[in-house]
Amino acid sequence: MADDSAGQAKDPRGVRVVVPAALWQDKILRDHPELASHLADVLRAIAEPDRVLPDPVYEGRRRHYLRGAGPSRWLLVVVSYEQEPARVISAFGNRKDPRSWSK
């Protein structure tokens, strides 16, 4: 693992995704301090999501949803595949079901 990475995982397609340490500390935990003890859940949302959807705004980004993890009903992790390696750009708890989710 690179020194500037808080963690990394492979997505279901086998693509390596990193969580940049600076982004984890300076953005994600600043905006969502409730995620401080949930880095392992973020990595699991990358590797074993319950649902993956394309980002509705940005091409090259995907939203990974993991149910029952993190501080809310869903853990939502946004991954940018616009660079190599792919990287997490946001993560937060979400109460709403993903679009087109069927229980």
Backbone atoms as SQL, in Angstrom:
CREATE TABLE atoms (id INTEGER PRIMARY KEY, chain TEXT, resi INTEGER, resn TEXT, atom TEXT, x REAL, y REAL, z REAL);
INSERT INTO atoms VALUES
  (1, 'A', 1, 'MET', 'N', 0.851, -1.172, 0.000),
  (2, 'A', 1, 'MET', 'CA', 0.000, 0.000, 0.000),
  (3, 'A', 1, 'MET', 'C', 0.896, 1.234, 0.000),
  (4, 'A', 2, 'ALA', 'N', 0.550, 2.214, -0.800),
  (5, 'A', 2, 'ALA', 'CA', 1.331, 3.439, -0.868),
  (6, 'A', 2, 'ALA', 'C', 1.231, 4.202, 0.446),
  (7, 'A', 3, 'ASP', 'N', 2.288, 4.955, 0.778),
  (8, 'A', 3, 'ASP', 'CA', 2.312, 5.707, 2.028),
  (9, 'A', 3, 'ASP', 'C', 1.216, 6.763, 2.086),
  (10, 'A', 4, 'ASP', 'N', 0.780, 7.258, 0.946),
  (11, 'A', 4, 'ASP', 'CA', -0.225, 8.321, 0.926),
  (12, 'A', 4, 'ASP', 'C', -1.646, 7.766, 0.824),
  (13, 'A', 5, 'SER', 'N', -1.821, 6.489, 1.104),
  (14, 'A', 5, 'SER', 'CA', -3.119, 5.842, 1.012),
  (15, 'A', 5, 'SER', 'C', -3.596, 5.406, 2.393),
  (16, 'A', 6, 'ALA', 'N', -4.861, 5.706, 2.710),
  (17, 'A', 6, 'ALA', 'CA', -5.443, 5.234, 3.968),
  (18, 'A', 6, 'ALA', 'C', -5.865, 3.775, 3.854),
  (19, 'A', 7, 'GLY', 'N', -6.067, 3.312, 2.623),
  (20, 'A', 7, 'GLY', 'CA', -6.462, 1.938, 2.381),
  (21, 'A', 7, 'GLY', 'C', -6.705, 1.709, 0.907),
  (22, 'A', 8, 'GLN', 'N', -6.868, 0.454, 0.537),
  (23, 'A', 8, 'GLN', 'CA', -7.160, 0.119, -0.852),
  (24, 'A', 8, 'GLN', 'C', -7.915, -1.203, -0.913),
  (25, 'A', 9, 'ALA', 'N', -8.633, -1.388, -2.001),
  (26, 'A', 9, 'ALA', 'CA', -9.398, -2.617, -2.227),
  (27, 'A', 9, 'ALA', 'C', -9.573, -2.791, -3.727),
  (28, 'A', 10, 'LYS', 'N', -9.928, -3.994, -4.134),
  (29, 'A', 10, 'LYS', 'CA', -10.279, -4.239, -5.532),
  (30, 'A', 10, 'LYS', 'C', -11.790, -4.279, -5.641),
  (31, 'A', 11, 'ASP', 'N', -12.316, -3.598, -6.645),
  (32, 'A', 11, 'ASP', 'CA', -13.762, -3.606, -6.846),
  (33, 'A', 11, 'ASP', 'C', -14.181, -4.943, -7.452),
  (34, 'A', 12, 'PRO', 'N', -15.476, -5.192, -7.612),
  (35, 'A', 12, 'PRO', 'CA', -15.915, -6.491, -8.142),
  (36, 'A', 12, 'PRO', 'C', -15.380, -6.825, -9.534),
  (37, 'A', 13, 'ARG', 'N', -14.937, -5.817, -10.281),
  (38, 'A', 13, 'ARG', 'CA', -14.349, -6.059, -11.609),
  (39, 'A', 13, 'ARG', 'C', -12.842, -6.275, -11.546),
  (40, 'A', 14, 'GLY', 'N', -12.280, -6.210, -10.331),
  (41, 'A', 14, 'GLY', 'CA', -10.841, -6.411, -10.157),
  (42, 'A', 14, 'GLY', 'C', -10.004, -5.160, -10.298),
  (43, 'A', 15, 'VAL', 'N', -10.641, -3.994, -10.348),
  (44, 'A', 15, 'VAL', 'CA', -9.924, -2.724, -10.476),
  (45, 'A', 15, 'VAL', 'C', -9.471, -2.266, -9.094),
  (46, 'A', 16, 'ARG', 'N', -8.192, -1.887, -8.975),
  (47, 'A', 16, 'ARG', 'CA', -7.665, -1.390, -7.699),
  (48, 'A', 16, 'ARG', 'C', -8.195, 0.014, -7.441),
  (49, 'A', 17, 'VAL', 'N', -8.720, 0.211, -6.232),
  (50, 'A', 17, 'VAL', 'CA', -9.263, 1.498, -5.804),
  (51, 'A', 17, 'VAL', 'C', -8.552, 1.886, -4.517),
  (52, 'A', 18, 'VAL', 'N', -8.021, 3.103, -4.465),
  (53, 'A', 18, 'VAL', 'CA', -7.332, 3.580, -3.272),
  (54, 'A', 18, 'VAL', 'C', -8.190, 4.635, -2.574),
  (55, 'A', 19, 'VAL', 'N', -7.967, 4.733, -1.277),
  (56, 'A', 19, 'VAL', 'CA', -8.549, 5.810, -0.475),
  (57, 'A', 19, 'VAL', 'C', -7.382, 6.722, -0.109),
  (58, 'A', 20, 'PRO', 'N', -7.225, 7.848, -0.802),
  (59, 'A', 20, 'PRO', 'CA', -6.100, 8.736, -0.485),
  (60, 'A', 20, 'PRO', 'C', -6.168, 9.219, 0.967),
  (61, 'A', 21, 'ALA', 'N', -5.045, 9.141, 1.672),
  (62, 'A', 21, 'ALA', 'CA', -5.011, 9.517, 3.086),
  (63, 'A', 21, 'ALA', 'C', -5.441, 10.968, 3.290),
  (64, 'A', 22, 'ALA', 'N', -4.966, 11.862, 2.444),
  (65, 'A', 22, 'ALA', 'CA', -5.319, 13.272, 2.600),
  (66, 'A', 22, 'ALA', 'C', -6.814, 13.482, 2.398),
  (67, 'A', 23, 'LEU', 'N', -7.393, 12.814, 1.416),
  (68, 'A', 23, 'LEU', 'CA', -8.825, 12.942, 1.179),
  (69, 'A', 23, 'LEU', 'C', -9.612, 12.370, 2.359),
  (70, 'A', 24, 'TRP', 'N', -9.180, 11.231, 2.882),
  (71, 'A', 24, 'TRP', 'CA', -9.854, 10.612, 4.020),
  (72, 'A', 24, 'TRP', 'C', -9.851, 11.562, 5.223),
  (73, 'A', 25, 'GLN', 'N', -8.696, 12.130, 5.535),
  (74, 'A', 25, 'GLN', 'CA', -8.575, 13.010, 6.698),
  (75, 'A', 25, 'GLN', 'C', -9.164, 14.404, 6.463),
  (76, 'A', 26, 'ASP', 'N', -8.831, 15.000, 5.333),
  (77, 'A', 26, 'ASP', 'CA', -9.148, 16.417, 5.116),
  (78, 'A', 26, 'ASP', 'C', -10.521, 16.681, 4.529),
  (79, 'A', 27, 'LYS', 'N', -11.141, 15.694, 3.928),
  (80, 'A', 27, 'LYS', 'CA', -12.462, 15.913, 3.346),
  (81, 'A', 27, 'LYS', 'C', -13.510, 15.000, 3.968),
  (82, 'A', 28, 'ILE', 'N', -13.312, 13.701, 3.832),
  (83, 'A', 28, 'ILE', 'CA', -14.353, 12.771, 4.266),
  (84, 'A', 28, 'ILE', 'C', -14.580, 12.876, 5.777),
  (85, 'A', 29, 'LEU', 'N', -13.518, 12.790, 6.580),
  (86, 'A', 29, 'LEU', 'CA', -13.714, 12.847, 8.027),
  (87, 'A', 29, 'LEU', 'C', -14.072, 14.245, 8.513),
  (88, 'A', 30, 'ARG', 'N', -13.644, 15.265, 7.807),
  (89, 'A', 30, 'ARG', 'CA', -14.048, 16.625, 8.169),
  (90, 'A', 30, 'ARG', 'C', -15.550, 16.808, 7.956),
  (91, 'A', 31, 'ASP', 'N', -16.046, 16.335, 6.804),
  (92, 'A', 31, 'ASP', 'CA', -17.466, 16.488, 6.473),
  (93, 'A', 31, 'ASP', 'C', -18.342, 15.443, 7.147),
  (94, 'A', 32, 'HIS', 'N', -17.782, 14.266, 7.422),
  (95, 'A', 32, 'HIS', 'CA', -18.553, 13.149, 7.989),
  (96, 'A', 32, 'HIS', 'C', -17.752, 12.471, 9.104),
  (97, 'A', 33, 'PRO', 'N', -17.550, 13.149, 10.238),
  (98, 'A', 33, 'PRO', 'CA', -16.721, 12.570, 11.306),
  (99, 'A', 33, 'PRO', 'C', -17.273, 11.254, 11.844),
  (100, 'A', 34, 'GLU', 'N', -18.542, 10.982, 11.612),
  (101, 'A', 34, 'GLU', 'CA', -19.134, 9.719, 12.063),
  (102, 'A', 34, 'GLU', 'C', -18.532, 8.510, 11.343),
  (103, 'A', 35, 'LEU', 'N', -17.784, 8.738, 10.274),
  (104, 'A', 35, 'LEU', 'CA', -17.136, 7.638, 9.543),
  (105, 'A', 35, 'LEU', 'C', -15.757, 7.273, 10.102),
  (106, 'A', 36, 'ALA', 'N', -15.305, 7.946, 11.128),
  (107, 'A', 36, 'ALA', 'CA', -13.938, 7.746, 11.642),
  (108, 'A', 36, 'ALA', 'C', -13.616, 6.285, 11.930),
  (109, 'A', 37, 'SER', 'N', -14.569, 5.526, 12.416),
  (110, 'A', 37, 'SER', 'CA', -14.302, 4.120, 12.734),
  (111, 'A', 37, 'SER', 'C', -14.805, 3.168, 11.643),
  (112, 'A', 38, 'HIS', 'N', -15.058, 3.694, 10.441),
  (113, 'A', 38, 'HIS', 'CA', -15.662, 2.878, 9.392),
  (114, 'A', 38, 'HIS', 'C', -14.821, 2.738, 8.114),
  (115, 'A', 39, 'LEU', 'N', -13.509, 2.920, 8.204),
  (116, 'A', 39, 'LEU', 'CA', -12.675, 2.745, 7.019),
  (117, 'A', 39, 'LEU', 'C', -12.800, 1.327, 6.467),
  (118, 'A', 40, 'ALA', 'N', -12.840, 0.325, 7.325),
  (119, 'A', 40, 'ALA', 'CA', -12.990, -1.062, 6.853),
  (120, 'A', 40, 'ALA', 'C', -14.306, -1.240, 6.095),
  (121, 'A', 41, 'ASP', 'N', -15.372, -0.573, 6.547),
  (122, 'A', 41, 'ASP', 'CA', -16.651, -0.638, 5.837),
  (123, 'A', 41, 'ASP', 'C', -16.562, 0.029, 4.472),
  (124, 'A', 42, 'VAL', 'N', -15.822, 1.137, 4.393),
  (125, 'A', 42, 'VAL', 'CA', -15.628, 1.814, 3.101),
  (126, 'A', 42, 'VAL', 'C', -14.921, 0.864, 2.133),
  (127, 'A', 43, 'LEU', 'N', -13.897, 0.194, 2.612),
  (128, 'A', 43, 'LEU', 'CA', -13.164, -0.752, 1.761),
  (129, 'A', 43, 'LEU', 'C', -14.058, -1.927, 1.347),
  (130, 'A', 44, 'ARG', 'N', -14.920, -2.368, 2.252),
  (131, 'A', 44, 'ARG', 'CA', -15.850, -3.453, 1.918),
  (132, 'A', 44, 'ARG', 'C', -16.898, -2.987, 0.907),
  (133, 'A', 45, 'ALA', 'N', -17.312, -1.730, 1.012),
  (134, 'A', 45, 'ALA', 'CA', -18.263, -1.182, 0.033),
  (135, 'A', 45, 'ALA', 'C', -17.651, -1.151, -1.364),
  (136, 'A', 46, 'ILE', 'N', -16.350, -0.978, -1.438),
  (137, 'A', 46, 'ILE', 'CA', -15.656, -1.013, -2.730),
  (138, 'A', 46, 'ILE', 'C', -15.605, -2.453, -3.242),
  (139, 'A', 47, 'ALA', 'N', -15.192, -3.362, -2.394),
  (140, 'A', 47, 'ALA', 'CA', -14.937, -4.750, -2.805),
  (141, 'A', 47, 'ALA', 'C', -16.191, -5.601, -2.919),
  (142, 'A', 48, 'GLU', 'N', -17.156, -5.388, -2.039),
  (143, 'A', 48, 'GLU', 'CA', -18.330, -6.263, -1.967),
  (144, 'A', 48, 'GLU', 'C', -19.622, -5.449, -1.836),
  (145, 'A', 49, 'PRO', 'N', -19.866, -4.535, -2.765),
  (146, 'A', 49, 'PRO', 'CA', -21.059, -3.681, -2.639),
  (147, 'A', 49, 'PRO', 'C', -22.345, -4.476, -2.863),
  (148, 'A', 50, 'ASP', 'N', -23.415, -3.991, -2.261),
  (149, 'A', 50, 'ASP', 'CA', -24.734, -4.567, -2.532),
  (150, 'A', 50, 'ASP', 'C', -25.312, -4.025, -3.831),
  (151, 'A', 51, 'ARG', 'N', -24.841, -2.857, -4.231),
  (152, 'A', 51, 'ARG', 'CA', -25.350, -2.218, -5.450),
  (153, 'A', 51, 'ARG', 'C', -24.293, -1.261, -5.956),
  (154, 'A', 52, 'VAL', 'N', -24.080, -1.237, -7.275),
  (155, 'A', 52, 'VAL', 'CA', -23.181, -0.271, -7.908),
  (156, 'A', 52, 'VAL', 'C', -23.961, 0.391, -9.032),
  (157, 'A', 53, 'LEU', 'N', -23.951, 1.720, -9.023),
  (158, 'A', 53, 'LEU', 'CA', -24.658, 2.485, -10.050),
  (159, 'A', 53, 'LEU', 'C', -23.733, 3.538, -10.626),
  (160, 'A', 54, 'PRO', 'N', -23.925, 3.875, -11.897),
  (161, 'A', 54, 'PRO', 'CA', -23.140, 4.986, -12.446),
  (162, 'A', 54, 'PRO', 'C', -23.538, 6.283, -11.755),
  (163, 'A', 55, 'ASP', 'N', -22.593, 7.171, -11.599),
  (164, 'A', 55, 'ASP', 'CA', -22.895, 8.481, -11.037),
  (165, 'A', 55, 'ASP', 'C', -23.805, 9.214, -12.014),
  (166, 'A', 56, 'PRO', 'N', -24.890, 9.828, -11.531),
  (167, 'A', 56, 'PRO', 'CA', -25.825, 10.478, -12.445),
  (168, 'A', 56, 'PRO', 'C', -25.290, 11.769, -13.057),
  (169, 'A', 57, 'VAL', 'N', -24.199, 12.298, -12.527),
  (170, 'A', 57, 'VAL', 'CA', -23.672, 13.572, -13.019),
  (171, 'A', 57, 'VAL', 'C', -22.356, 13.410, -13.760),
  (172, 'A', 58, 'TYR', 'N', -21.427, 12.638, -13.195),
  (173, 'A', 58, 'TYR', 'CA', -20.076, 12.551, -13.734),
  (174, 'A', 58, 'TYR', 'C', -19.808, 11.201, -14.381),
  (175, 'A', 59, 'GLU', 'N', -19.516, 11.218, -15.654),
  (176, 'A', 59, 'GLU', 'CA', -19.119, 10.000, -16.351),
  (177, 'A', 59, 'GLU', 'C', -17.764, 9.560, -15.796),
  (178, 'A', 60, 'GLY', 'N', -17.570, 8.284, -15.655),
  (179, 'A', 60, 'GLY', 'CA', -16.307, 7.785, -15.116),
  (180, 'A', 60, 'GLY', 'C', -16.322, 7.603, -13.613),
  (181, 'A', 61, 'ARG', 'N', -17.455, 7.891, -12.985),
  (182, 'A', 61, 'ARG', 'CA', -17.599, 7.679, -11.548),
  (183, 'A', 61, 'ARG', 'C', -18.742, 6.706, -11.295),
  (184, 'A', 62, 'ARG', 'N', -18.588, 5.939, -10.218),
  (185, 'A', 62, 'ARG', 'CA', -19.628, 4.971, -9.852),
  (186, 'A', 62, 'ARG', 'C', -19.907, 5.092, -8.359),
  (187, 'A', 63, 'ARG', 'N', -21.143, 4.786, -8.005),
  (188, 'A', 63, 'ARG', 'CA', -21.569, 4.828, -6.609),
  (189, 'A', 63, 'ARG', 'C', -21.710, 3.408, -6.082),
  (190, 'A', 64, 'HIS', 'N', -20.933, 3.103, -5.065),
  (191, 'A', 64, 'HIS', 'CA', -20.964, 1.785, -4.426),
  (192, 'A', 64, 'HIS', 'C', -21.788, 1.892, -3.148),
  (193, 'A', 65, 'TYR', 'N', -22.811, 1.067, -3.035),
  (194, 'A', 65, 'TYR', 'CA', -23.681, 1.063, -1.860),
  (195, 'A', 65, 'TYR', 'C', -23.488, -0.231, -1.081),
  (196, 'A', 66, 'LEU', 'N', -23.361, -0.099, 0.236),
  (197, 'A', 66, 'LEU', 'CA', -23.266, -1.258, 1.119),
  (198, 'A', 66, 'LEU', 'C', -24.328, -1.102, 2.199),
  (199, 'A', 67, 'ARG', 'N', -25.200, -2.081, 2.264),
  (200, 'A', 67, 'ARG', 'CA', -26.315, -2.017, 3.210),
  (201, 'A', 67, 'ARG', 'C', -25.876, -2.462, 4.598),
  (202, 'A', 68, 'GLY', 'N', -26.390, -1.745, 5.616),
  (203, 'A', 68, 'GLY', 'CA', -26.150, -2.131, 7.002),
  (204, 'A', 68, 'GLY', 'C', -24.736, -1.892, 7.490),
  (205, 'A', 69, 'ALA', 'N', -24.011, -1.000, 6.846),
  (206, 'A', 69, 'ALA', 'CA', -22.638, -0.699, 7.255),
  (207, 'A', 69, 'ALA', 'C', -22.511, 0.799, 7.459),
  (208, 'A', 70, 'GLY', 'N', -21.576, 1.188, 8.275),
  (209, 'A', 70, 'GLY', 'CA', -21.403, 2.611, 8.518),
  (210, 'A', 70, 'GLY', 'C', -22.460, 3.141, 9.469),
  (211, 'A', 71, 'PRO', 'N', -22.606, 4.446, 9.511),
  (212, 'A', 71, 'PRO', 'CA', -23.462, 5.077, 10.517),
  (213, 'A', 71, 'PRO', 'C', -24.931, 5.204, 10.119),
  (214, 'A', 72, 'SER', 'N', -25.331, 4.617, 9.009),
  (215, 'A', 72, 'SER', 'CA', -26.703, 4.777, 8.540),
  (216, 'A', 72, 'SER', 'C', -27.179, 3.490, 7.882),
  (217, 'A', 73, 'ARG', 'N', -28.342, 3.546, 7.270),
  (218, 'A', 73, 'ARG', 'CA', -28.906, 2.360, 6.611),
  (219, 'A', 73, 'ARG', 'C', -28.003, 1.848, 5.488),
  (220, 'A', 74, 'TRP', 'N', -27.445, 2.768, 4.729),
  (221, 'A', 74, 'TRP', 'CA', -26.535, 2.452, 3.631),
  (222, 'A', 74, 'TRP', 'C', -25.244, 3.228, 3.813),
  (223, 'A', 75, 'LEU', 'N', -24.149, 2.655, 3.353),
  (224, 'A', 75, 'LEU', 'CA', -22.894, 3.381, 3.215),
  (225, 'A', 75, 'LEU', 'C', -22.722, 3.617, 1.725),
  (226, 'A', 76, 'LEU', 'N', -22.583, 4.861, 1.336),
  (227, 'A', 76, 'LEU', 'CA', -22.413, 5.231, -0.069),
  (228, 'A', 76, 'LEU', 'C', -20.983, 5.697, -0.274),
  (229, 'A', 77, 'VAL', 'N', -20.276, 5.051, -1.189),
  (230, 'A', 77, 'VAL', 'CA', -18.889, 5.392, -1.506),
  (231, 'A', 77, 'VAL', 'C', -18.831, 5.728, -2.990),
  (232, 'A', 78, 'VAL', 'N', -18.368, 6.932, -3.303),
  (233, 'A', 78, 'VAL', 'CA', -18.243, 7.369, -4.694),
  (234, 'A', 78, 'VAL', 'C', -16.808, 7.125, -5.138),
  (235, 'A', 79, 'VAL', 'N', -16.667, 6.386, -6.243),
  (236, 'A', 79, 'VAL', 'CA', -15.351, 6.028, -6.778),
  (237, 'A', 79, 'VAL', 'C', -15.176, 6.670, -8.141),
  (238, 'A', 80, 'SER', 'N', -14.035, 7.326, -8.321),
  (239, 'A', 80, 'SER', 'CA', -13.680, 7.898, -9.616),
  (240, 'A', 80, 'SER', 'C', -12.749, 6.935, -10.342),
  (241, 'A', 81, 'TYR', 'N', -13.179, 6.535, -11.539),
  (242, 'A', 81, 'TYR', 'CA', -12.358, 5.669, -12.385),
  (243, 'A', 81, 'TYR', 'C', -11.674, 6.499, -13.474),
  (244, 'A', 82, 'GLU', 'N', -11.582, 7.794, -13.259),
  (245, 'A', 82, 'GLU', 'CA', -11.047, 8.719, -14.251),
  (246, 'A', 82, 'GLU', 'C', -9.527, 8.767, -14.239),
  (247, 'A', 83, 'GLN', 'N', -8.879, 8.040, -13.338),
  (248, 'A', 83, 'GLN', 'CA', -7.426, 7.990, -13.249),
  (249, 'A', 83, 'GLN', 'C', -7.010, 6.597, -12.808),
  (250, 'A', 84, 'GLU', 'N', -5.722, 6.343, -12.872),
  (251, 'A', 84, 'GLU', 'CA', -5.162, 5.051, -12.494),
  (252, 'A', 84, 'GLU', 'C', -4.225, 5.262, -11.317),
  (253, 'A', 85, 'PRO', 'N', -4.386, 4.643, -10.175),
  (254, 'A', 85, 'PRO', 'CA', -5.510, 3.769, -9.871),
  (255, 'A', 85, 'PRO', 'C', -6.791, 4.571, -9.622),
  (256, 'A', 86, 'ALA', 'N', -7.903, 3.873, -9.648),
  (257, 'A', 86, 'ALA', 'CA', -9.168, 4.517, -9.309),
  (258, 'A', 86, 'ALA', 'C', -9.091, 4.960, -7.853),
  (259, 'A', 87, 'ARG', 'N', -9.902, 5.972, -7.487),
  (260, 'A', 87, 'ARG', 'CA', -9.824, 6.440, -6.107),
  (261, 'A', 87, 'ARG', 'C', -11.183, 6.848, -5.571),
  (262, 'A', 88, 'VAL', 'N', -11.319, 6.716, -4.275),
  (263, 'A', 88, 'VAL', 'CA', -12.522, 7.176, -3.578),
  (264, 'A', 88, 'VAL', 'C', -12.482, 8.693, -3.561),
  (265, 'A', 89, 'ILE', 'N', -13.618, 9.307, -3.864),
  (266, 'A', 89, 'ILE', 'CA', -13.677, 10.766, -3.790),
  (267, 'A', 89, 'ILE', 'C', -14.685, 11.249, -2.748),
  (268, 'A', 90, 'SER', 'N', -15.541, 10.346, -2.272),
  (269, 'A', 90, 'SER', 'CA', -16.495, 10.712, -1.232),
  (270, 'A', 90, 'SER', 'C', -17.038, 9.444, -0.575),
  (271, 'A', 91, 'ALA', 'N', -17.506, 9.597, 0.651),
  (272, 'A', 91, 'ALA', 'CA', -18.159, 8.496, 1.370),
  (273, 'A', 91, 'ALA', 'C', -19.027, 9.109, 2.445),
  (274, 'A', 92, 'PHE', 'N', -20.210, 8.545, 2.619),
  (275, 'A', 92, 'PHE', 'CA', -21.114, 9.045, 3.651),
  (276, 'A', 92, 'PHE', 'C', -22.259, 8.062, 3.855),
  (277, 'A', 93, 'GLY', 'N', -22.915, 8.183, 4.997),
  (278, 'A', 93, 'GLY', 'CA', -24.091, 7.380, 5.283),
  (279, 'A', 93, 'GLY', 'C', -25.287, 7.925, 4.530),
  (280, 'A', 94, 'ASN', 'N', -26.198, 7.027, 4.163),
  (281, 'A', 94, 'ASN', 'CA', -27.374, 7.426, 3.389),
  (282, 'A', 94, 'ASN', 'C', -28.558, 6.580, 3.844),
  (283, 'A', 95, 'ARG', 'N', -29.677, 7.219, 4.131),
  (284, 'A', 95, 'ARG', 'CA', -30.869, 6.488, 4.555),
  (285, 'A', 95, 'ARG', 'C', -31.697, 5.984, 3.387),
  (286, 'A', 96, 'LYS', 'N', -31.590, 6.641, 2.234),
  (287, 'A', 96, 'LYS', 'CA', -32.425, 6.285, 1.085),
  (288, 'A', 96, 'LYS', 'C', -31.867, 5.070, 0.352),
  (289, 'A', 97, 'ASP', 'N', -32.788, 4.250, -0.163),
  (290, 'A', 97, 'ASP', 'CA', -32.372, 3.130, -1.001),
  (291, 'A', 97, 'ASP', 'C', -31.788, 3.650, -2.307),
  (292, 'A', 98, 'PRO', 'N', -30.827, 2.922, -2.891),
  (293, 'A', 98, 'PRO', 'CA', -30.305, 3.308, -4.204),
  (294, 'A', 98, 'PRO', 'C', -31.417, 3.316, -5.250),
  (295, 'A', 99, 'ARG', 'N', -31.234, 4.109, -6.290),
  (296, 'A', 99, 'ARG', 'CA', -32.196, 4.111, -7.392),
  (297, 'A', 99, 'ARG', 'C', -32.395, 2.692, -7.895),
  (298, 'A', 100, 'SER', 'N', -33.596, 2.374, -8.228),
  (299, 'A', 100, 'SER', 'CA', -33.985, 1.076, -8.794),
  (300, 'A', 100, 'SER', 'C', -33.666, -0.120, -7.897),
  (301, 'A', 101, 'TRP', 'N', -33.509, 0.117, -6.595),
  (302, 'A', 101, 'TRP', 'CA', -33.244, -0.972, -5.667),
  (303, 'A', 101, 'TRP', 'C', -34.518, -1.771, -5.452),
  (304, 'A', 102, 'SER', 'N', -34.413, -3.072, -5.558),
  (305, 'A', 102, 'SER', 'CA', -35.535, -3.931, -5.201),
  (306, 'A', 102, 'SER', 'C', -35.098, -4.797, -4.041),
  (307, 'A', 103, 'LYS', 'N', -35.883, -4.822, -3.028),
  (308, 'A', 103, 'LYS', 'CA', -35.528, -5.515, -1.786),
  (309, 'A', 103, 'LYS', 'C', -35.537, -7.009, -1.930);
